[in-house]
Amino acid sequence: MDWKLELVVLPSADLDRAKAFYTDNAGFRLDVDHRDGDFRVVQLTPPGSACSVTLMANAEAAGSVQGLHLVVNDIEAAHAELTGRGAAPSEMFHYDSGRQEPGPHPERSDYNSFFSFSDPDGNGWLVQEVRHNTPAS
């Protein structure tokens, strides 16, 4: 049996501001923006992802979701894209001997190069490079 993660709910104090960030700055596709009275659903999907996010109006919980991961095959290109879109990502980093070091991993090995960014509510994302490299022989 497959168990597929298809939706993550992100609390937001301002749905319009969050929607604009995810579409304009993060490049997510807008799937749904439905209103029915006071009820509103805004669903967006990162490029190439099978999992979407839904923005939920909840000012008290805004910024409480941390550690969401996006996986890319080129960390430098992804960083440049988000920077160009005004998303203000952190500098790239990797770990060496348990310490965070600046820049992508020197060997660009899978699962070892990162940067982060936050939405306007403070919900936090980590972008990780996975190229499916094979070890050198």
Secondary structure per residue as TSV (DSSP state, phi and psi in degrees):
chain	resnum	aa	ss	phi	psi
A	1	M	-	360.0	131.5
A	2	D	-	-84.5	139.8
A	3	W	-	-121.2	107.0
A	4	K	-	-109.3	127.6
A	5	L	-	-82.0	117.8
A	6	E	-	-119.1	-13.4
A	7	L	E	-153.2	134.8
A	8	V	E	-123.7	132.6
A	9	V	E	-93.7	128.9
A	10	L	E	-114.7	121.8
A	11	P	E	-74.4	143.5
A	12	S	E	-142.6	143.2
A	13	A	S	-83.3	-21.9
A	14	D	-	-146.1	99.2
A	15	L	H	-62.1	-38.7
A	16	D	H	-65.0	-42.6
A	17	R	H	-64.3	-44.7
A	18	A	H	-65.3	-43.2
A	19	K	H	-58.4	-45.6
A	20	A	H	-62.4	-41.3
A	21	F	I	-61.3	-49.8
A	22	Y	I	-68.0	-35.0
A	23	T	I	-81.0	-47.5
A	24	D	I	-82.2	-45.0
A	25	N	I	-91.5	-38.8
A	26	A	S	-95.4	-13.2
A	27	G	-	76.8	19.5
A	28	F	-	-74.2	151.0
A	29	R	E	-84.8	132.9
A	30	L	E	-79.9	120.4
A	31	D	E	-97.5	-44.3
A	32	V	E	-145.3	136.4
A	33	D	E	-139.3	91.9
A	34	H	E	-114.6	133.1
A	35	R	E	-123.4	140.8
A	36	D	E	-145.5	95.0
A	37	G	T	66.6	-127.5
A	38	D	T	-82.1	-11.3
A	39	F	E	-83.6	133.9
A	40	R	E	-143.6	137.6
A	41	V	E	-121.9	125.0
A	42	V	E	-122.5	114.2
A	43	Q	E	-116.8	134.6
A	44	L	E	-136.2	154.2
A	45	T	E	-130.7	130.1
A	46	P	-	-63.4	149.9
A	47	P	T	-54.9	127.4
A	48	G	T	78.6	2.3
A	49	S	-	-92.3	148.0
A	50	A	S	-91.5	-10.0
A	51	C	-	-108.3	136.3
A	52	S	E	-111.4	170.7
A	53	V	E	-119.8	146.2
A	54	T	E	-118.4	129.2
A	55	L	E	-84.8	130.2
A	56	M	E	-119.6	129.2
A	57	A	E	-69.2	110.8
A	58	N	-	-163.2	85.5
A	59	A	G	-61.0	-35.5
A	60	E	G	-65.4	-32.4
A	61	A	G	-99.5	-1.5
A	62	A	T	-55.2	132.2
A	63	G	T	85.8	3.0
A	64	S	-	-84.8	-12.1
A	65	V	-	-92.8	121.2
A	66	Q	-	-131.2	153.0
A	67	G	-	83.9	14.3
A	68	L	E	-65.2	137.9
A	69	H	E	-111.2	134.6
A	70	L	E	-115.1	136.0
A	71	V	E	-109.5	131.7
A	72	V	E	-128.9	158.7
A	73	N	S	-95.9	-4.2
A	74	D	-	-145.2	98.6
A	75	I	H	-63.9	-36.2
A	76	E	H	-68.7	-42.1
A	77	A	H	-66.1	-40.7
A	78	A	H	-64.7	-41.8
A	79	H	H	-63.4	-44.0
A	80	A	H	-63.3	-40.7
A	81	E	H	-63.3	-48.3
A	82	L	H	-66.5	-36.8
A	83	T	H	-62.3	-45.7
A	84	G	H	-63.3	-28.2
A	85	R	T	-86.7	-4.4
A	86	G	T	83.8	21.2
A	87	A	-	-80.1	-9.2
A	88	A	-	55.8	57.1
A	89	P	-	-69.3	158.6
A	90	S	-	-67.8	173.6
A	91	E	-	-68.9	155.9
A	92	M	-	-71.1	151.9
A	93	F	E	-152.2	165.2
A	94	H	E	-144.6	174.4
A	95	Y	E	-113.7	139.7
A	96	D	E	-137.7	120.9
A	97	S	T	53.1	39.6
A	98	G	T	80.3	3.0
A	99	R	E	-112.6	139.7
A	100	Q	E	-73.1	129.6
A	101	E	E	-123.1	150.6
A	102	P	E	-71.0	151.2
A	103	G	S	85.3	167.0
A	104	P	S	-67.4	162.3
A	105	H	-	-57.2	133.9
A	106	P	T	-55.6	-33.6
A	107	E	T	-94.2	-1.7
A	108	R	-	52.5	36.9
A	109	S	-	-72.0	151.0
A	110	D	T	-56.3	144.6
A	111	Y	T	68.2	17.7
A	112	N	-	-125.4	2.1
A	113	S	-	-122.7	136.7
A	114	F	E	-143.1	162.1
A	115	F	E	-154.2	166.9
A	116	S	E	-129.3	162.8
A	117	F	E	-154.6	162.3
A	118	S	E	-128.2	150.8
A	119	D	-	-81.4	174.6
A	120	P	T	-61.1	-19.3
A	121	D	T	-87.7	-11.7
A	122	G	-	97.8	4.5
A	123	N	-	-65.9	133.2
A	124	G	E	-107.3	137.9
A	125	W	E	-119.8	145.0
A	126	L	E	-119.9	129.1
A	127	V	E	-104.8	130.9
A	128	Q	E	-128.4	138.4
A	129	E	E	-89.4	127.6
A	130	V	-	-135.1	110.6
A	131	R	-	-107.3	-4.4
A	132	H	-	56.8	50.3
A	133	N	-	-68.5	150.0
A	134	T	-	-104.8	145.4
A	135	P	-	-61.5	145.9
A	136	A	-	-69.7	143.1
A	137	S	-	-98.3	360.0
